[in-house]
């Protein structure tokens, strides 16, 4: 059960002019489950993506990078769950391209105008024949209001679909933004075992979209972690169909650019938080904020050291205020000239550590009270500068081991 997250109502998700979505049951890994999704994009839509930094990346990630680089204009996405098509060598690339060719033939476009995505078990051949056989049903299902169905169709170990919508005003025009994501384990930024798809009907200069996608990822999906494992298939795609009638956004620093960025960031961050809330076996949603750093890099080093520590995460699962584990993580994060005498630590409103040592007024029952909550903020002060940053994570429970031990069965 996800921490304070429930599936949205389908009616709450805004259709995006220029996008239609179809979902089908192709039997990729298991029968009788939604596992094949297509996004159909009107001509003229701008598309950009951010992908895993794992050097052992999946075949569809490699093909997506190739097709986006070709700049032919993306007309469709095809997404399968149940099989990651990763660790499959040259045959995996052939299979990913075959999927694109099959959908391109159905749509009378070129294969380079298709982006393929896969998620699921690694090192198993992609059942291309099942995917190809399922494409007609997915295409026949395509509707503008199928965002929730798509959120369900891309799930793996997720317990709940993840989707969100917002609107913004750009130059007197109302623009809509809707997105979905999936992910629950093997979650670590750069990016995670996640898929994210975010679309808007706003007009955005195509040349600006790669920067927009990176800015959005850095503010959301690149600030979450469940277990520290960087996956092979992570993909976050941003689509702008340009059908809202606004003057095209050409500069993110402009008033319209800032309004669009704020609204899209809100959706992306909601989707990223939903992944952490649905982390495998998670019972708590934890924000780790590091303040007083010299740089973003060192703030993130400390935040991730805390967020990845199995000792910290299991303490939070047990609601055990064994907070020396947090201080130890701060110390080994990699800041070589850290002055431990300047460290401050808060749990929500409870001031635990001052000037590097236990604050005399701190009572363990206060720490236990905070750690019993389902949502907690850890705040660390480094006393080194003016920079701060935040990472979101979850605890480790018994169920995390159970889920991952049984994943392939």
SEGUNU-252037 format. One line per field, with one value per residue (C-alpha): chain; y, z, x. Coordinates in nm, 4 decimals, padded with zeros to 6 digits, always signed. Layout:
// SEGUNU-252037
unit	[A, ...] $
Y	[Y, ...] $
Z	[Z, ...] $
X	[X, ...] $
This chain:
// SEGUNU-252037
unit	[A, A, A, A, A, A, A, A, A, A, A, A, A, A, A, A, A, A, A, A, A, A, A, A, A, A, A, A, A, A, A, A, A, A, A, A, A, A, A, A, A, A, A, A, A, A, A, A, A, A, A, A, A, A, A, A, A, A, A, A, A, A, A, A, A, A, A, A, A, A, A, A, A, A, A, A, A, A, A, A, A, A, A, A, A, A, A, A, A, A, A, A, A, A, A, A, A, A, A, A, A, A, A, A, A, A, A, A, A, A, A, A, A, A, A, A, A, A, A, A, A, A, A, A, A, A, A, A, A, A, A, A, A, A, A, A, A, A, A, A, A, A, A, A, A, A, A, A, A, A, A, A, A, A, A, A, A, A, A, A, A, A, A, A, A, A, A, A, A, A, A, A, A, A, A, A, A, A, A, A, A, A, A, A, A, A, A, A, A, A, A, A, A, A, A, A, A, A, A, A, A, A, A, A, A, A, A, A, A, A, A, A, A, A, A, A, A, A, A, A, A, A, A, A, A, A, A, A, A, A, A, A, A, A, A, A, A, A, A, A, A, A, A, A, A, A, A, A, A, A, A, A, A, A, A, A, A, A, A, A, A, A, A, A, A, A, A, A, A, A, A, A, A, A, A, A, A, A, A, A, A, A, A, A, A, A, A, A, A, A, A, A, A, A, A, A, A, A, A, A, A, A, A, A, A, A, A, A, A, A, A, A, A, A, A, A, A, A, A, A, A, A, A, A, A, A, A, A, A, A, A, A, A, A, A, A, A, A, A, A, A, A, A, A, A, A, A, A, A, A, A, A, A, A, A, A, A, A, A, A, A, A, A, A, A, A, A, A, A, A, A, A, A, A, A, A, A, A, A, A, A, A, A, A, A, A, A, A, A, A, A, A, A, A, A, A, A, A, A, A, A, A, A, A, A, A, A, A, A] $
Y	[+00.0000, +00.3344, +00.5926, +00.8575, +00.8103, +00.6829, +00.6384, +00.9506, +00.9453, +00.9100, +01.2200, +01.4313, +01.3743, +01.6371, +01.5219, +01.6825, +01.8006, +01.6151, +01.3025, +00.9785, +00.6713, +00.3072, +00.0121, -00.3613, -00.7007, -00.8568, -01.1301, -01.0052, -01.1873, -01.2680, -01.3191, -01.0968, -00.7798, -00.4457, -00.4552, -00.2743, +00.1004, +00.3309, +00.7098, +00.8649, +01.2212, +01.4674, +01.5930, +01.8922, +01.7742, +01.8436, +01.5599, +01.5344, +01.2785, +01.2145, +00.8616, +00.6397, +00.7103, +00.3411, +00.2445, -00.0970, +00.0536, -00.1348, -00.1714, +00.0582, +00.3343, +00.3099, +00.3176, +00.6126, +00.8122, +00.7298, +00.8240, +01.1495, +01.2388, +01.1798, +01.4715, +01.3279, +01.4290, +01.1709, +01.0451, +00.7624, +00.5874, +00.2139, +00.0847, -00.2717, -00.3961, -00.7386, -00.7505, -00.4879, -00.5931, -00.5212, -00.7407, -00.8855, -00.7773, -00.7244, -00.9317, -00.6912, -00.3971, -00.5903, -00.6575, -00.2945, -00.1792, -00.4488, -00.3120, +00.0356, -00.0983, -00.2827, +00.0248, +00.2523, +00.0320, +00.0565, +00.4370, +00.4956, +00.6783, +00.5963, +00.3701, +00.6578, +00.8431, +00.5804, +00.5700, +00.2255, +00.1710, -00.1497, -00.2273, -00.5519, -00.8483, -00.8107, -01.0626, -01.2242, -01.2000, -00.9568, -01.1447, -00.9244, -01.1448, -01.0884, -00.7136, -00.6912, -00.9023, -00.6694, -00.3444, -00.3440, -00.3714, -00.0919, +00.1316, +00.0578, +00.1584, +00.4970, +00.7845, +01.1244, +01.0407, +00.7140, +00.8533, +00.6436, +00.3286, +00.4095, +00.4575, +00.1095, -00.0358, +00.0569, -00.0799, -00.3603, -00.4010, -00.0782, -00.1208, +00.1824, +00.3834, +00.7230, +01.0168, +01.3892, +01.6999, +02.0775, +02.3879, +02.7167, +03.0524, +03.1506, +03.4853, +03.4660, +03.1076, +02.8099, +02.5247, +02.1748, +01.9332, +01.5638, +01.2965, +00.9381, +00.7462, +00.3986, +00.2696, +00.1152, -00.0507, -00.0281, +00.3447, +00.5796, +00.9027, +00.9358, +00.8104, +00.5244, +00.2057, +00.4278, +00.5473, +00.8946, +01.0577, +01.4227, +01.6018, +01.9549, +02.1247, +02.4375, +02.5618, +02.5312, +02.5885, +02.2388, +02.3581, +02.4437, +02.1075, +01.9181, +02.1878, +02.1782, +01.7991, +01.8168, +02.0948, +01.8971, +01.5748, +01.7486, +01.8963, +01.5702, +01.2257, +01.3017, +01.3808, +01.0532, +00.7211, +00.4007, +00.1688, +00.3306, +00.1040, +00.2825, +00.0867, +00.0029, +00.1355, +00.4701, +00.7113, +01.0436, +01.1919, +01.5404, +01.6146, +01.9551, +01.9375, +02.3156, +02.3083, +02.5418, +02.8540, +03.0333, +03.2185, +02.9636, +02.9608, +03.0271, +03.1144, +02.9460, +03.2699, +03.4582, +03.5051, +03.2365, +03.0104, +03.0410, +02.9763, +02.6679, +02.5401, +02.5828, +02.3955, +02.1143, +02.0832, +02.0448, +01.7551, +01.5924, +01.6219, +01.4782, +01.1794, +01.1375, +01.1542, +00.8958, +00.6551, +00.6936, +00.6689, +00.3402, +00.2196, -00.1568, -00.2293, +00.1388, +00.2517, +00.6039, +00.8960, +01.0821, +01.4156, +01.4639, +01.8329, +01.9395, +02.3064, +02.5242, +02.3543, +02.5104, +02.3515, +02.1491, +01.8566, +01.8316, +01.8784, +01.5881, +01.3736, +01.4087, +01.3701, +01.0498, +00.9055, +00.9363, +00.8250, +00.5157, +00.3951, +00.0615, +00.1345, +00.4682, +00.3253, +00.0271, +00.2535, +00.4618, +00.1499, +00.0525, +00.4102, +00.3801, +00.7187, +00.5691, +00.8983, +00.8416, +00.6477, +00.9747, +01.1493, +00.8603, +00.8908, +01.2645, +01.1876, +00.9314, +01.1218, +01.2385, +01.5965, +01.5756, +01.9092, +01.8756, +02.0353, +01.8044, +02.0744, +02.2736, +01.9985, +02.0590, +01.7953, +01.8299, +01.5735, +01.7851, +02.0290, +01.8403, +01.9830, +01.6765, +01.7814, +02.1197, +02.2029, +01.8418, +01.6883, +01.5809, +01.8883, +01.8846, +01.9601, +01.6716, +01.3887, +01.0511, +01.0312, +01.3417, +01.1697, +00.8566, +01.0665, +01.2041, +00.8706, +00.7111, +00.9454, +00.8310, +01.1516, +01.2825, +01.5530, +01.5105, +01.8447, +01.8575, +02.1819, +02.1687, +02.5217, +02.5636, +02.7947, +02.9045, +02.6161, +02.3669, +02.0742, +01.8023, +01.4320, +01.2182, +00.8550, +00.5878, +00.3324, -00.0324, -00.2884, -00.6681, -00.6504, -00.4937, -00.8142, -01.0329, -00.8433, -00.8535, -01.2145, -01.3163, -01.0724, -01.3263, -01.5885] $
Z	[+00.0000, -00.1057, +00.1654, +00.1512, -00.2214, -00.3902, -00.7576, -00.9138, -01.0696, -01.4463, -01.4834, -01.2934, -01.5604, -01.8340, -02.1972, -02.3952, -02.7416, -02.9908, -02.7760, -02.7884, -02.5794, -02.6300, -02.3982, -02.4644, -02.3108, -02.5144, -02.2729, -02.2688, -01.9430, -01.7796, -01.9208, -01.8494, -01.7616, -01.9348, -02.0611, -02.3964, -02.4328, -02.7329, -02.7378, -03.0696, -03.1293, -03.3847, -03.6439, -03.5203, -03.1611, -02.9992, -02.7976, -02.5766, -02.3279, -02.0373, -01.9950, -01.7550, -01.6944, -01.6376, -01.9017, -01.9259, -02.0693, -02.2286, -02.6023, -02.6112, -02.4409, -02.7118, -02.9865, -02.8287, -02.8224, -03.1882, -03.2981, -03.1030, -03.2501, -03.6025, -03.5637, -03.7954, -03.5658, -03.3172, -03.3928, -03.1435, -02.8326, -02.7698, -02.4158, -02.2877, -01.9332, -01.8090, -02.0065, -01.9929, -02.3136, -02.1234, -02.1132, -02.4456, -02.6645, -03.0390, -03.0626, -02.8162, -03.0451, -03.3361, -03.1292, -03.0221, -03.3821, -03.4988, -03.2579, -03.4044, -03.7600, -03.6802, -03.5296, -03.8033, -04.0655, -03.8827, -03.8726, -04.2159, -04.0646, -04.0564, -03.7825, -03.6699, -03.5686, -03.3028, -02.9520, -02.7807, -02.4037, -02.2030, -01.8323, -01.6379, -01.6080, -01.7374, -01.9556, -02.1180, -02.4928, -02.5807, -02.7109, -03.0172, -03.1759, -02.8826, -02.8886, -03.2640, -03.2326, -02.9603, -03.1507, -03.3430, -03.0180, -02.8577, -03.1594, -03.1680, -02.8013, -02.8529, -02.6900, -02.5513, -02.2016, -02.1426, -01.9150, -01.6147, -01.8284, -01.9462, -01.5869, -01.5117, -01.8295, -01.7476, -01.3903, -01.2760, -00.8982, -00.8442, -00.6166, -00.7516, -01.0769, -01.0757, -01.2703, -01.2239, -01.4102, -01.3779, -01.5790, -01.6242, -01.7905, -02.0675, -02.2345, -02.1583, -02.2847, -02.0612, -02.1145, -01.9750, -01.8432, -01.7682, -01.6828, -01.5683, -01.4144, -01.2931, -01.0521, -00.7087, -00.6802, -00.8284, -00.7839, -00.7850, -00.9745, -01.2981, -01.3450, -01.1741, -01.2713, -01.3796, -01.6789, -01.6893, -01.9635, -01.9349, -02.2019, -02.2476, -02.5185, -02.4768, -02.7737, -02.6894, -02.9237, -03.0088, -02.9548, -02.5946, -02.5098, -02.4207, -02.1657, -02.0315, -01.9941, -01.8059, -01.5777, -01.4962, -01.4319, -01.2074, -00.9965, -00.9592, -01.0804, -01.0228, -00.6587, -00.5529, -00.4410, -00.3013, -00.2827, -00.4561, -00.7634, -01.0974, -01.3527, -01.7154, -01.8610, -01.6974, -01.9337, -01.8870, -02.1947, -02.2348, -02.5126, -02.6237, -02.8880, -02.9402, -02.9696, -02.6822, -02.8978, -02.6858, -02.8333, -02.8427, -02.5337, -02.6493, -02.3192, -01.9816, -01.8120, -01.9636, -01.7717, -01.9773, -01.9514, -01.5732, -01.5477, -01.7664, -01.5855, -01.2455, -01.3476, -01.5216, -01.2287, -00.9941, -01.2009, -01.2429, -00.8725, -00.7805, -01.0048, -00.8630, -00.5059, -00.5956, -00.6948, -00.3551, -00.1739, -00.3585, -00.2962, -00.2566, +00.0967, +00.1957, +00.5085, +00.5345, +00.3000, +00.4002, +00.2832, +00.3392, +00.3232, +00.3492, +00.4162, +00.4526, +00.1843, -00.0398, -00.3522, -00.4778, -00.5306, -00.1677, -00.0448, -00.2641, -00.1511, +00.2076, +00.1260, -00.0709, +00.1877, +00.4385, +00.1978, +00.0853, +00.4251, +00.5058, +00.8738, +00.8523, +00.6449, +00.8727, +01.1802, +01.0273, +00.9523, +01.3199, +01.4380, +01.6318, +01.6922, +01.6497, +01.4990, +01.5231, +01.2000, +01.0260, +01.1608, +01.0470, +00.6955, +00.6930, +00.7910, +00.5183, +00.2406, +00.0936, +00.2135, +00.3100, +00.4946, +00.6831, +01.0295, +01.2450, +01.5117, +01.2848, +01.2155, +01.3060, +01.2822, +01.3010, +01.2695, +01.1687, +01.4604, +01.6924, +01.7235, +01.7830, +01.7284, +01.7805, +01.7051, +01.6217, +01.9443, +02.1054, +02.2051, +02.5866, +02.5499, +02.3086, +02.4456, +02.2755, +02.3150, +02.0934, +01.8249, +01.8560, +01.8157, +01.4823, +01.3571, +01.4163, +01.1536, +00.7969, +00.6589, +00.8030, +00.7187, +00.8092, +00.8033, +00.8214, +00.8527, +00.7358, +00.8352, +00.5249, +00.2898, +00.1550, -00.0773, +00.0045, -00.1732, -00.1006, -00.1813, -00.1193, -00.0089, +00.1937, +00.4624, +00.4202, +00.5503, +00.5536, +00.2419, +00.0339, +00.0640, +00.0029, -00.3108, -00.4651, -00.3655, -00.5425, -00.8358, -01.1151, -00.9806] $
X	[+00.0000, +00.1468, +00.2164, -00.0573, -00.1146, -00.4285, -00.5004, -00.6532, -00.9972, -00.9837, -01.2022, -00.9477, -00.6812, -00.6931, -00.6851, -00.4039, -00.5001, -00.2809, -00.2318, -00.4314, -00.3535, -00.4449, -00.3857, -00.4088, -00.3357, -00.0556, +00.0535, +00.4121, +00.4844, +00.1518, -00.1944, -00.4929, -00.3069, -00.2661, +00.0919, +00.1034, +00.0477, +00.0727, +00.0802, -00.0221, +00.1024, -00.0251, +00.2213, +00.4167, +00.4472, +00.7833, +00.9403, +01.2499, +01.3735, +01.6092, +01.7406, +01.9333, +02.3014, +02.3642, +02.6218, +02.4559, +02.1414, +01.8540, +01.7990, +01.4924, +01.6902, +01.9555, +01.6935, +01.5106, +01.8334, +01.8949, +01.5443, +01.5350, +01.8732, +01.7435, +01.4996, +01.2343, +00.9486, +00.8186, +00.4669, +00.4193, +00.5478, +00.5126, +00.5549, +00.5562, +00.5751, +00.6831, +01.0082, +01.2850, +01.4647, +01.7865, +02.0941, +01.9813, +02.2741, +02.2408, +01.9186, +01.7586, +01.8315, +01.6831, +01.3712, +01.3321, +01.3659, +01.1223, +00.8631, +00.9110, +00.8847, +00.5614, +00.3941, +00.5280, +00.3626, +00.0313, +00.0569, +00.2173, +00.5140, +00.8849, +01.0280, +01.2523, +00.9347, +00.8561, +01.0049, +01.0066, +01.0051, +01.0259, +01.0169, +01.0253, +01.2584, +01.6167, +01.8060, +01.5043, +01.4302, +01.1544, +00.8463, +00.8148, +00.5504, +00.3136, +00.3736, +00.3165, +00.0016, -00.1266, -00.0716, -00.4032, -00.6000, -00.3970, -00.4503, -00.8233, -00.8403, -00.6731, -00.8612, -00.7647, -00.8902, -00.7038, -00.4333, -00.5350, -00.5473, -00.1955, -00.0774, -00.2114, -00.0656, +00.2951, +00.2990, +00.5313, +00.5677, +00.3753, +00.0743, -00.1120, -00.1160, +00.0518, -00.0901, -00.1480, -00.2712, -00.2412, -00.3268, -00.1437, -00.2052, +00.0351, -00.0305, -00.4010, -00.4334, -00.5051, -00.2611, -00.3027, -00.0392, -00.0893, +00.1630, +00.2029, +00.4894, +00.5749, +00.8323, +00.8588, +01.2005, +01.5500, +01.4956, +01.7938, +01.8352, +02.0271, +01.7487, +01.5623, +01.3737, +01.1029, +00.9153, +00.7668, +00.5618, +00.4581, +00.2562, +00.1287, -00.0736, +00.1389, +00.3372, +00.7072, +00.9997, +01.1279, +01.4847, +01.3942, +01.2414, +01.5636, +01.6496, +01.2943, +01.3074, +01.6378, +01.5163, +01.2040, +01.3980, +01.6494, +01.3706, +01.1802, +01.2870, +01.6558, +01.5810, +01.4209, +01.5627, +01.4186, +01.7180, +02.0142, +02.0105, +02.0319, +01.8322, +01.8930, +01.5664, +01.4866, +01.3194, +01.1410, +00.9770, +00.8293, +00.5795, +00.4502, +00.1775, +00.1454, -00.2349, -00.3289, -00.2992, -00.0392, +00.2550, +00.5411, +00.7606, +01.1170, +01.2843, +01.2300, +01.3359, +01.0408, +00.7158, +00.5424, +00.8452, +00.8497, +00.4745, +00.5009, +00.8093, +00.6418, +00.3267, +00.5138, +00.7552, +00.4604, +00.3260, +00.6692, +00.7435, +00.4043, +00.4761, +00.8279, +00.6974, +00.4326, +00.7102, +00.8754, +00.5420, +00.4887, +00.8429, +00.8557, +00.7417, +00.7495, +00.5668, +00.7111, +00.7801, +01.0950, +01.2315, +01.6046, +01.6954, +02.0587, +02.1245, +02.4309, +02.6383, +02.9005, +02.7516, +02.4570, +02.6935, +02.7968, +02.4393, +02.3310, +02.6239, +02.5067, +02.1381, +02.1941, +02.4308, +02.1469, +01.8751, +02.0681, +02.1854, +02.0170, +02.0788, +01.8976, +01.6131, +01.5534, +01.5618, +01.2853, +01.0832, +01.1133, +01.0390, +01.3648, +01.5339, +01.8812, +01.9928, +02.3649, +02.3166, +02.2246, +02.5344, +02.7530, +02.6107, +02.6824, +03.0404, +03.1095, +02.9308, +03.2602, +03.3133, +03.6792, +03.6981, +03.3693, +03.3729, +03.1634, +03.1421, +02.9100, +02.6558, +02.2909, +02.0157, +01.6385, +01.3610, +01.0619, +01.0247, +01.2599, +01.6128, +01.8293, +02.1927, +02.3571, +02.7206, +02.7920, +02.6641, +02.3399, +02.1432, +02.0948, +01.7234, +01.6633, +01.4508, +01.4391, +01.0623, +01.0374, +01.2434, +01.0301, +00.7147, +00.8356, +00.9647, +00.6257, +00.4753, +00.4164, +00.5748, +00.9007, +01.1537, +01.5203, +01.6996, +02.0799, +02.2767, +02.6391, +02.7399, +02.9556, +02.7663, +02.4287, +02.3281, +02.0525, +01.8857, +01.6310, +01.6026, +01.2950, +01.3126, +01.1343, +01.2109, +01.3117, +01.0648, +01.0536, +00.8374, +01.1164, +01.3175, +01.0109, +00.9070, +01.2532, +01.3178, +00.9966, +01.0156, +01.0645, +00.8261] $
